[in-house]
């Protein structure tokens, strides 16, 4: 058996959909004999994750599964093993660095508070 990392994409639609488009990106760990079976399992998980509910404004919120966008075999499950990587080309590198550092500070602050 092998381990795979699957990237599932959902579209979140609230009411009539007249809102800022929202998508939920999920990374799921899949165990399968081969990539074909891993893809099939990821698609099943994606469909099972579809849901709908009413929000506090009594609007229908739907999570629609769009696709398995990527599936990658994980060579090994070792401490420090890279599971996913992405190269970004931001429009404003300074803003990107500042945002990254701000997120890191929040993690450190939450850790210091015992959260």
GILINQUI-V702161 format. One record per backbone hydrogen bond with DSSP energy under -1.0 kcal/mol. CO is the residue of the C=O (numbers start at 1). NH is the residue of the N-H. If there is no record, write none. Layout:
CO_NH / CO_NH
This chain:
2_32 / 3_74 / 4_30 / 5_72 / 6_28 / 7_69 / 7_70 / 8_26 / 9_66 / 9_67 / 10_24 / 11_64 / 13_62 / 14_17 / 17_19 / 22_12 / 24_10 / 26_8 / 28_6 / 30_4 / 32_2 / 34_38 / 35_39 / 36_40 / 37_41 / 38_42 / 39_43 / 40_44 / 41_45 / 42_46 / 43_47 / 44_48 / 45_49 / 47_50 / 51_63 / 53_61 / 55_58 / 59_55 / 60_15 / 61_53 / 62_13 / 63_51 / 64_11 / 67_9 / 70_7 / 72_5 / 78_81 / 92_96 / 93_97 / 94_98 / 95_99 / 96_100 / 97_101 / 98_102 / 99_103 / 100_104 / 101_105 / 102_106 / 103_107 / 104_108 / 105_109 / 106_110 / 107_111 / 108_112 / 109_113 / 110_115 / 111_114
